[in-house]
C-alpha cells in the first residue's frame, strides 16, 4: 500500500470523531517514542522502544 493509498482510502474517509481519536492516538504513540512520523507526515517508523514492546 502506497502513501497515496493510505491518504486516499483511509485518512480522507475519517469522520470528525474518528479523526480526533486518530490524532490523539498518534500523539500518544509519538510522545511515548513508540513511533516517529517522518517529515512527509505520512510515513511512520517504529522506534527501537516500539519494537521492544512487541
N, C-alpha and C positions, 0 to 999 in steps of 0.2 A: 504494500500500500504506500503510495507516494504522499508527500506532504500536501500536495494539492488535493488528493483524495480525502485526506483527513479533514482539511478545511471545508471542502465542498460537501462531503457526505456526513460529517459528524458535527463539527463546530458551528456551522451555519444553520443547522437544524435544531439547535437547542432553544427551548423557550426561556423566558427570563428567569424562572425559578431554577431550571436546570443550569443555566449559565452562572447564576450566583453560587450554586453549590460547586460547580466545576472550578470557578475561580478560588473559592475557599479551599478546596482540596489541593489545588495546585500550589497555593500559597503555603499550606501546611507542609507539603512534600518538599518544597524548595527551602522553606525556613528551617526544616529539620535536617537539611542537607542530604535528603534521600535521592533527589533528582536535581539536575541542573537543566535550565532552559537555555538553549543556545541563542545567539543573537538574532537568528531569523524568527524567533518567537514561536516556533512550531516543533523544532527538534528537541527531544528530551533525552538526556543522558543519565543513566543510572550511575550514581556515585559508588565508591567502594563501600561506604556505610550502607547504602541501599542494597547492594549485593550481599553484604554480610547479614542483613535482615532476612533475606530469602532463605 
